[in-house]
Amino acid sequence: MVAPVTKRVLITIKAPPNPSKKYLETNCCAGVDLDSGQLIRLYPIPFRLLDDAKKFPKYSIIRVVCYKPLRDKRIESYKVDQDSIEILDYLDTKQNWMKRKEIVLPTLSPSFCKIIQDVKINKSLGVFKPCNVQFSAKKISLRDQAKQEVPYRQYWLFDKQLKPLEQIPFMFYYKFKCFNLPSCPGHALSIHDWEITQSYRRWRYRYKSQELLLQKIKERWLNRMCSEKNDMYFFVGNMKRFHDQFMVLGVFYPKK
């Protein structure tokens, strides 16, 4: 049995929920371990099933009991005792994100190219500065909705069934190069952030045409977040089963 440890973590990433036969639905969250200054992944967190007092927004500081998993060899990965989650603080954007920058910027990697190289030592999370950023949306085939809803039909909470999240018919991508690295060949990564999927679900009622909806999403995730006025960085992480497959998990974008 792996001994549990208590950690204080600044949450910077919340991935979209995934249906789970064991947990009904889980989220992967990540951030910075405040005691070590290192990046950390916390899972499985069934966020929508948590008590309201435990539902932390991004850039919350939480205290949580966790332990190293036996099957996940990635350095940053920890399994969570969800009942132990306690929200300690929230870091706002005052003084141009000063409180957040003091914690996030010391974790920077020189480039995404370097993050890929570090996979061989089981590192799986990173923060880096991109440049020449482009944004795109690609229509995808949805999974069988009935199969997606099986875990939800089998699980009841206080005699009420948790409503399955509607699938999003698009994948969103960033294409970029590593900042200040002439040898970078360029990269294209999917965006795996709960915020962008929730924005699609909410905004489709506000913007009636799909073309306008996708335009508004692009305006937010490219023109606003990746503006030349911002000192912008990407949070990235890989998959447990496929260590060479990375995704953009979030954007850090204080003003220059």
Secondary structure by P-SEA (a helix, b strand, c coil): cbbbbbbbbbccccccbbbbccccbbbbbbbbcccccbbbbbcccccccccccccccccbbbbbbbbbbcccccccbbbbccccccccccccccccaaaaaacccccccccaaaaaaacccccccbbbbbcccccbbbbbbbccccccaaaaaacccccccccccccccbbbbbbbccccccccccbbbbbbcaaaaaaaaaaccccccaaaaaaaaaaaacccccccccbbbbbbbbbccccccccccbbbbccc
